Amino acid sequence: MSNQLLPFLLPQRGVRGFAVEISEGIPELLGWRNYPPDVVSLLGEVLAATPLLAADMREAGRFNIQFQGKGALKLLVTQVDHELRLRGMAKCDEKAAGDFQQLMGGGMLACLLESRRERSHDYQAVVEVLGESLAESLQIYFHQSVQMPSLVRLAASPGKLAGLMLQRLPEGAGQQSENWLHVNHLFSTLKPAELLADEAQRLLQKLFAEDEVRVFEPRPITLACQCSHAGISAMLLGLGEDELKPVLEEKGRVEVTCEFCGRTYSYPDIEVRELFAAASTAPGQQTLLN
């Protein structure tokens, strides 16, 4: 399996974990935008991190990582749904360059869980970007917002995105501090290049050679945009006729390009008018689209 989320357990250490490896679909998702190399690398790390943070999502919904900054990197968004369909995008200056702190330092990082069943189940945590790497910043996020000791490593190359996360369980062997110290020591030796070089299961066997590693059924990850004609139509309805009228008068159509995959949706004048006419005669339909 080329793209997967692999759950595992270190039962004698009271630690659980997840490994992500993605090697298919990367050019198709990111290639249509001319991102600077450092932004591509950072976006790749965030894409690898997103399924790790959403690994416990059970209900239908979507998990988002959103970054907003005032420097060369303005915006970065990744999203994964409960079926592990993953997408991401960034907005930046043409010559944006630098390490993690140069690109994201001083910005805000938000993690948002959206439930499709009940909005009351939505959850959002916003933290300041701290640390010298994205992995370190996410470890701080887990400590501050989730209050679960966690270790994270991330790596990205043009051909592969990879991530590994360990979390200390609050019961059993996880209560023994020496177990967590042991795992932490081994984890500190792991280099990003190793994440990219080895398959996840082989990497775990090498990293925890002296420990029992219990690996569970992997879940497939799909790099795929979730945009649709219905979703774009709902967005146009949300904008309203008055907002679209000047565009229609000038161009005779409304065109919307998805920020994630680059697909363009074109609505001729007559289709826009039919869209609003249908919504006005069937108000329940507009609610469904939204």
MARZAVO-384097 format. One record per residue (C-alpha): residue in three letters; x negated, y negated, z. Coordinates in steps of 0.1 Angstrom, whole numbers, padded with zeros to 4 digits, always signed. Example, Ala and Ser with C-alpha at 12.3 -4.5 7.8 and 13.67 -1.06 7.14 Angstrom:
2
ala-0123+0045+0078;ser-0137+0011+0071;
This chain:
290
met+0000+0000+0000;ser-0016-0032-0012;asn+0005-0058+0008;gln+0014-0046+0043;leu+0020-0054+0079;leu+0005-0026+0100;pro+0016-0022+0137;phe-0006-0004+0161;leu-0012+0003+0198;leu-0042+0008+0220;pro-0023+0027+0247;gln-0052+0033+0271;arg-0059-0005+0270;gly-0023-0018+0273;val-0027-0038+0240;arg-0005-0039+0209;gly-0015-0054+0176;phe-0006-0061+0140;ala-0028-0062+0109;val-0020-0079+0077;glu-0036-0073+0043;ile-0024-0089+0010;ser-0041-0083-0023;glu-0013-0084-0049;gly+0006-0114-0062;ile-0018-0141-0049;pro-0026-0158-0083;glu+0011-0157-0092;leu+0021-0175-0060;leu-0007-0201-0058;gly-0021-0203-0093;trp+0004-0227-0108;arg-0008-0255-0085;asn-0043-0269-0089;tyr-0052-0268-0052;pro-0087-0278-0041;pro-0107-0247-0030;asp-0107-0255+0007;val-0070-0260+0007;val-0065-0227-0011;ser-0086-0210+0016;leu-0067-0226+0044;leu-0033-0219+0028;gly-0044-0183+0024;glu-0051-0180+0061;val-0017-0195+0070;leu+0000-0170+0047;ala-0019-0142+0064;ala-0009-0155+0098;thr+0028-0159+0091;pro+0038-0122+0091;leu+0017-0117+0122;leu+0037-0143+0141;ala+0070-0130+0127;ala+0063-0094+0134;asp+0089-0092+0162;met+0117-0107+0140;arg+0145-0082+0139;glu+0176-0101+0129;ala+0183-0116+0095;gly+0165-0149+0092;arg+0133-0167+0084;phe+0101-0177+0102;asn+0083-0209+0092;ile+0049-0224+0099;gln+0049-0261+0091;phe+0019-0285+0093;gln+0022-0322+0089;gly-0009-0345+0088;lys-0020-0380+0079;gly-0053-0371+0063;ala-0061-0355+0029;leu-0038-0326+0037;lys-0003-0340+0041;leu+0019-0309+0043;leu+0015-0272+0045;val+0045-0248+0048;thr+0047-0210+0048;gln+0079-0189+0052;val+0086-0152+0057;asp+0120-0136+0060;his+0131-0105+0079;glu+0123-0084+0048;leu+0087-0098+0048;arg+0092-0118+0016;leu+0064-0144+0019;arg+0058-0177+0002;gly+0038-0209+0009;met+0028-0243-0005;ala+0007-0274+0004;lys+0006-0310-0005;cys-0027-0327-0005;asp-0050-0353-0021;glu-0066-0342-0053;lys-0100-0340-0038;ala-0091-0328-0003;ala-0120-0309+0012;gly-0135-0299+0045;asp-0132-0274+0073;phe-0102-0267+0095;gln-0105-0297+0117;gln-0112-0321+0088;leu-0081-0309+0070;met-0057-0303+0099;gly-0072-0320+0129;gly-0049-0346+0144;gly-0018-0331+0128;met+0011-0312+0143;leu+0018-0275+0138;ala+0054-0263+0142;cys+0066-0227+0143;leu+0103-0224+0136;leu+0125-0192+0137;glu+0158-0196+0118;ser+0186-0171+0124;arg+0211-0165+0097;arg+0237-0153+0121;glu+0238-0179+0149;arg+0221-0213+0149;ser+0220-0210+0187;his+0193-0184+0182;asp+0170-0208+0164;tyr+0137-0215+0181;gln+0111-0242+0175;ala+0077-0249+0190;val+0056-0279+0181;val+0020-0281+0192;glu-0010-0303+0185;val-0036-0288+0162;leu-0065-0278+0185;gly-0095-0255+0181;glu-0122-0251+0155;ser-0102-0227+0133;leu-0066-0218+0124;ala-0070-0186+0144;glu-0081-0204+0175;ser-0053-0229+0171;leu-0028-0201+0170;gln-0043-0185+0200;ile-0037-0218+0218;tyr-0001-0218+0205;phe+0006-0183+0220;his-0009-0194+0253;gln+0011-0227+0255;ser+0044-0217+0238;val+0048-0179+0241;gln+0027-0174+0272;met+0013-0141+0259;pro-0025-0136+0258;ser-0033-0131+0221;leu-0063-0128+0199;val-0062-0138+0162;arg-0086-0134+0133;leu-0079-0146+0098;ala-0097-0145+0065;ala-0089-0155+0029;ser-0106-0150-0005;pro-0092-0153-0041;gly-0085-0116-0041;lys-0074-0109-0005;leu-0057-0124+0025;ala-0062-0107+0058;gly-0053-0111+0095;leu-0055-0092+0128;met-0037-0100+0160;leu-0039-0084+0194;gln-0016-0090+0224;arg-0019-0080+0260;leu+0011-0060+0272;pro+0025-0072+0306;glu+0029-0037+0320;gly+0010-0004+0325;ala-0027-0005+0314;gly-0022-0041+0302;gln-0021-0052+0338;gln-0057-0042+0343;ser-0079-0071+0335;glu-0109-0050+0326;asn-0090-0035+0297;trp-0083-0069+0282;leu-0119-0079+0288;his-0130-0048+0269;val-0108-0054+0240;asn-0117-0091+0239;his-0154-0083+0238;leu-0150-0059+0209;phe-0127-0084+0191;ser-0153-0112+0195;thr-0177-0092+0173;leu-0153-0091+0143;lys-0163-0114+0114;pro-0139-0127+0087;ala-0160-0109+0060;glu-0152-0076+0077;leu-0114-0083+0075;leu-0118-0088+0038;ala-0141-0058+0032;asp-0122-0030+0049;glu-0087-0017+0047;ala-0068-0024+0079;gln-0067+0012+0092;arg-0104+0018+0086;leu-0112-0015+0102;leu-0093-0006+0134;gln-0111+0028+0136;lys-0145+0011+0133;leu-0137-0018+0157;phe-0122+0004+0184;ala-0142+0036+0177;glu-0142+0046+0214;asp-0105+0040+0220;glu-0073+0057+0209;val-0057+0037+0181;arg-0021+0047+0175;val-0010+0034+0141;phe+0027+0031+0131;glu+0045+0030+0098;pro+0034+0000+0077;arg+0059-0025+0064;pro+0055-0038+0029;ile+0050-0075+0023;thr+0061-0092-0009;leu+0047-0124-0021;ala+0079-0138-0037;cys+0097-0171-0038;gln+0133-0171-0024;cys+0146-0200-0045;ser+0178-0195-0065;his+0203-0213-0086;ala+0228-0211-0057;gly+0203-0226-0033;ile+0194-0255-0057;ser+0231-0261-0063;ala+0237-0264-0026;met+0209-0289-0024;leu+0224-0310-0052;leu+0258-0310-0034;gly+0241-0322-0003;leu+0225-0351-0021;gly+0259-0362-0034;glu+0271-0376-0068;asp+0260-0412-0061;glu+0225-0401-0056;leu+0224-0381-0088;lys+0243-0406-0110;pro+0212-0428-0119;val+0192-0397-0130;leu+0220-0384-0151;glu+0225-0418-0168;glu+0188-0420-0176;lys+0180-0384-0186;gly+0214-0367-0192;arg+0203-0339-0168;val+0189-0332-0134;glu+0158-0311-0131;val+0145-0296-0099;thr+0112-0278-0096;cys+0107-0254-0067;glu+0077-0266-0046;phe+0068-0230-0038;cys+0068-0211-0072;gly+0070-0239-0098;arg+0102-0227-0114;thr+0123-0255-0128;tyr+0161-0255-0126;ser+0178-0277-0152;tyr+0214-0290-0148;pro+0229-0308-0178;asp+0254-0336-0171;ile+0284-0314-0176;glu+0271-0287-0153;val+0266-0313-0125;arg+0301-0326-0129;glu+0315-0291-0129;leu+0295-0283-0098;phe+0310-0312-0078;ala+0345-0306-0092;ala+0344-0270-0080;ala+0332-0281-0046;ser+0360-0307-0042;thr+0387-0282-0051;ala+0372-0253-0030;pro+0357-0268+0002;gly+0351-0233+0016;gln+0327-0226-0014;gln+0305-0256-0005;thr+0302-0243+0031;leu+0291-0209+0017;leu+0264-0224-0005;asn+0250-0244+0024;
